[in-house]
């Protein structure tokens, strides 16, 4: 899809409308570990919007696993926009009549303003010498990541591990399943979301390696100290997009569509992209990406469409009841 990036002022000016024509508050329902990035995005968006429209707005946040968030919206959470980490959870809102079917064409890059990938956080010095997916199945390695049944973050981990195994074992599904079973057996506790998994690893001292989005891994090293933790990027990983959408049913009811549009457009502006990159997310704005290139190592990425036939097929084959993910759990 054609890439499009706007200045913050231009993005907001496109949807500038009289202040009294719409509400002055917005609810963004987002994924579990997105608190910090959207605190910073919101702090920049609010004055930019005020400068363009002459009105001060409030952006409220709701954070949980995206599957939980999707259910909450279907049950009445009045989110104007969603900033999720998995396409399938927005598709649940499409099925429920809350989001338009063509939502991915409404914003650039298939409605994903930035991206990341599953990576590893290990303790300083990497005492278990964990360098790639194969190490996660070793008997002496304890692995931390959230439950794929409740966390989009963990679904990416599961799919990335499966993609590596498919290649490593030349598509032998018995060997792939055996590898994944060993990895899952090495998880002492499945937290419901990504932030809970980070807390279990960093604060409770569980596990030898945490698997989460690279953005969370790098942020943890920066926050907690390079003398305590270090990042490891595996040889191959899975492109993790962060799709966004306007919740049509809510904005049409509240009259907040223009504000919702302005908010999501801001994420694609140069200012919004710099904030995302500063929070360790990879971005598609080439100028911004170049400025932050030194913090992101090269990695070979596969994507869900090419590796697994798309999210619809993944949902049916892997994440539906009795699917391949359940079979990994059953084998434990």
N, C-alpha and C positions, 0 to 999 in steps of 0.2 A: 504494500500500500504506500502511496506517496507520503513522504515525511513532510510535516508542516510544523514550523516553530514560529512563535510570535513573541514580540516584546510583551512584558506584563501589561503595559499601558494599552497597547494595541489589542491584546486579547480581551481586556475589560471593556474597551471602547466599543468593540463589536456588539456587545450586548447591553450597553448603557441605556437605561430606561428611567423614566421619572421615579423618584424614590418611593412615592406612595403607591405605585402600581403593584407592589409585591411585598411579601414579608421581609423582615430584616434579620431573620435568623435562618440557619441552615443546619441540618443534621447529616453528618457523614458517617455511615456505618462502614467500619474498616476491619482489617485483620488484626490478629492478636499482638503482633510485635511492631505495629505501625505508629504507636503513640508519639514517639519522638519526631519522626519525619513530619507528621501532620501538625504537630504543635508548631514546628518551624514554618511549614508551608502556610498555616493559618495566620501566623504572626506577620507574614509578608503580604498575604492576600488582603487582609482587612484594610490596611492603609492604602494599598493600591486601588482597591475597589472604592474606597471613600474619595480618593483623589479623582477618580473617573466619573463617579456618580453623585458625589455630594452627600452620601449617607453612610453611617457607620453600621456595619453588620456584625452579627455574632455567628461563629462557626462552632457548633457543638460536635463532639466526637463520641462514638460508641465503638468499643473494641472487644472482639472475641474471635474464635475460630470462624472462618467465613461460612461454613456450613451452618453453624449456630446462628450467625447473623442473617443468613438467607431465611432460615425458619422463623426467626423473630420478625422479619419484615412481612412475611406471609401471614403471620399471626397478629400484625398490627403495629410494629415498630415504624414510626413515621419518618423513615430516612429519605431525604431528598436525593442523595447520591450514595453510591457504593464505590469504595476503592478496595477491591478484593485482591486475592492472590491466586485465584483460580477461576477459569472460565465456567466450569460446570456449575458453580454456585450462582453465578449470574444467570445461567440458563434455567436454573430452578425458578428464578424470578420471572423469566420470560414465560415459562410454562404456567406460572400462576397469574399471568396477566399484569404484572407490575412493571416490566421492562419491555421495550419494543423489540421485535425479532431482529431488526437490523442494527442493533446497538453497537456492534463492532465497526460499522461504517460511519458512525457519528463522530469519531475522534481518530486522529492519526495512529498509525502503527497498530491497527486492529484494536484500538481503544486501550493501549497499554503505554502509559507515559514514561515508564522506566522498567528495568528488568534486573534480575539477579540469577542465582544458580545455587543449588545445594553445595555446601562446602563444609569443612571440618574445623572445629575449634578443639585444640589439644592443650594440655598443660605445658608450661615452659620447659623447653628442652626436649619436648616430644618423647617422654621416657619409654613409651611403647612403640616408638618408631612407626607411627601410623601415617602412611603416605598415599594409600589408594583404597578403593572399595574392597579389595580382597582382604585387607587387614581387619575389616569389621566382622568377619566370620571366624577369626581366630579364637581359640578357647580362652586365651588370656586377655581378651579385650572386652570391656564393658561399654556399651553404646547407649547414648541418650538421644532420643528424638521423640516427638509427640505421636499420638495415636492417629494413623491415617484415616480412621473413621470419623474423626472430629476436626482434623486439622489439614487445611490445604497445604501448609508448609510440609507436613509429613508425607502427603501424597506425592509431592515432588521428590522427596527423599526416596520413597519406595520406587517410583518410576525411574529415577536416576540410577539407583542400584540395579534395577532390573535391566535397564539399557546397557549398563556395563557388563552385566552377566550374560546377556544375550550375545554380546560381541565376544566375551571371553570364552564362552562355552559353545560358540558357533551355532547358537540357536537350539541347543539341546535343552528342552524345557524341563526335563527331570533334574538335570544339573543346576539349572537356573533356580528351580523351586527349592532344591536342597541348600543352595547358597543363601537364598533369602530366608529360609527357615532358620539357619544358623545365625544370621544377623539378628533376626527378631528374638531368638532365644537369648541373645546377648544383651537385650534391653531389660534392665531391672524393673522399670516402671514406665508406663506410657502416660505422660501428661496429656491433657486435653488440647493444649495449644503450644505454640512456639515459645512464648515468653515463659510459660511454666517449665518447659524443658531447659531453657537457659538458666532459670533459677535453680533447678535441680542440679545442674552441672556446676554452676559457678558458686552458688551460695550453700547448697547442701552437700557439695563435694561428691556427688554421685558420678560414676562413669569415668572412662578414660578419654572419651571423645564425644563431643556434641555435634550432631549434624543439623544444620539449619541454613537459612539463606546466607549467602556470602555477606550481604549487607549487615546482618546481625552478628556474624562472626567478626568482621572487621570492627564494628562498633564496640563489641565486647572487649577486643584487644585494646582499643583506644581508651575505653572507660575504665577497665579493670587493671590494665597495665601489661605492657609487653614483657615485664619481668615475671608475670604469672601465667600468661596464656600466649599462644601463637596460632596463626591461621595456616591451614593446609588446604590447598585447592587440588582436588583429584585430577587424574589424567583426562577424564571425560566427565561431563556433567550435563544436566538437563536445563534448557532455557526455561527460566521461571518468569513468566510475564505477570504483570500486576494490572489486570483489567479494571476499567472504571466505567460507570454507566449512570445516567440519570434515571431515577426511579419514577417513571412517567405517571403512574397511578397516584403517587404522593404529590408530585409537583403540580399536576393538573388540579388536584383537590385543594392544595394550599395556595396556588398562584405563584409558585416559587421557581418556575422553570428558568427564567432569565438569570436569577442568582445562581442556580445550580449549574447552568451552562458556563457562566463566568468563572465559577470556582474550578470546574474541571479544565476549562481552557487555560487557566493560570498554571496548572501543572505542566503544560507544554511550553509555556513561555520560557525565555532564557533564564529569568530569575527563578522560576519554579524548577527548571532543570538543574540549575546550580545548587539549589537547596538539596535536591534528591541526590546528586552526585556527592555533595558534601556529607550526606548521610550514608555514603558508601553504596549507593545504588548505581548501576550502570545505566547510561542514558543514550538516546539516539541522536541528540543534538550534537553534531560533529565537533563544533567549536568547544562546547562544554566538555565533551568526552575527551578531547585532546588535552584540555587543561588538567584533567584529573587522571590521565592515563597511567601515571606512575604508581597509583595505588591498586591497580587491577591487573593481576598477572594474566598472561595469555592462557586460554583454556579451550579445548575443543568441546563445543556445545552441540547436542542433538536436540531436536524438538519433538513435541508430542505428535504432530501431524506425520512427520517422516518416520518416526520410530514405532509409533503405536496406532497410526491410522486416524488420529484426531481425538478430541475430547469426548465426543459422543460414543465412539467405540470403546475408549478407555472406561467410561462410566458403566457401560454395559458389561464389558468383559472382566474388568478388574474390581470396580467398586460397588457393583450391585450385590445384593444379598446372594451368597453362595458363589461369588466370583473368585477370581484368582487371588485377590487379597485375603478373602476369608479362608481360602485353602492354605495360605501361609500361616495364618493364625491357628487353624485347626491342627496343623502339623506340629505345633509346639507341645 
